[in-house]
C-alpha cells in the first residue's frame, strides 16, 4: 500500500503511548491468521496488548516471522512488523508482550480508505447560499465523504472549492457536524473534504469505525475462493487443475477420524501410512496440503522424518502435526525442517486449527504463491 515510513524514535514512542491511553483497537496478522486485540501499556521496548486467545493459540499462531500489527491513527492507519516476546498481566488481564517496531508504515492520507457499506445514513447539508437540503451518505473516510442529494441542483449552485456545512449521524456514537470543502459534483452526487480536520472527539471513534470496516473487507476478500470439499474421490482435482485435497501422513486411524470432522468441509482428506512408497504415490496426486503426524521427537523418529519431508518440500505446503508433544520443541523442529506451520493438535482447539489450515490454503493458492515453490517457514 502507498504511504510513508515513520522512523523517528520519539514519534513512534508517542504514537504507542497515545494508543495505550485510549485503549486503541489493533489487529495482529500473520500470513495465515488474524486476531483482534487492544493496546494496554508500554514497558520499555515492548507494548502489552490484550490476550484475546489462549497461550497455546498465541504460541502457535503468533510466533511467526511475518507477524504484523495494524491499528488506526488519526486520519490514517499504521502497520508494522512485530514479534511476540512473551506473556504478562496488567490490571488483572492476561496480556501479550510485543516488540515495539523501529519503523511504522503510514498510509497516504490522500488514499484514505473509503467505506461504501454504510447502510442508509441520512445527511443534512447547507449549500453555500445557506439552503438546507437532505441527502444520503454514499461513502465515507476519515477525511471526507460522498453524498447523494434528494433534489437536483441549479446551474452554479454547487461548485468545487466552495465551503459548506454537513451533519452526518453515522452511528449512535459517531455524529459528524462540521465544515467541509466541496471537491467535486456529478449530478446529485458530490464529494466533500472535512476542512478543518475533524477534532479528536469525533476523529478517533470515526477512525476506529473505518478501520474495523476495512479489516472486515480484507478478511472477506482473504476468505473468498478457498476451495471446498468435493465428493468426487479422495484427492480429487478441482476444475482449475491446481492441487487439491488434504493428505494426512499418519499411522493412527483415530487422528484421521478427528481431522475428518474438522477439515472435511474444507477439502477431501486422505490418510496414508508414514512409508516412503505410499508418500511418493500420494505426492504424485498433487495434494494441496500435507499434514505430517509427529507422535514423538526421539532421535530415531527425527531421522526417519527427514527423508519423508524432503519428498514433500517444494511440492506442497507442510504442516507438522504433533500429538502429546511440548510446543517449543515442535516449533524448533518445524523451523529446522522448513515446515509452513507446526502445531500440537488438541481437539478442544479445533476451531483455531481449522482457521489455521484455511489460512495456509488461502495464503498458498489465493495469495499468488506457486504451490511448487518452497514455502516460507514459520519463525519461532
Order of alpha helices (4+ residues) and beta strands (2+ residues): beta-alpha-beta-beta-beta-alpha-beta-beta-beta-beta-beta-beta-beta-beta-beta-beta-beta-alpha-beta-alpha-beta-alpha-beta-alpha-beta-alpha-beta-alpha
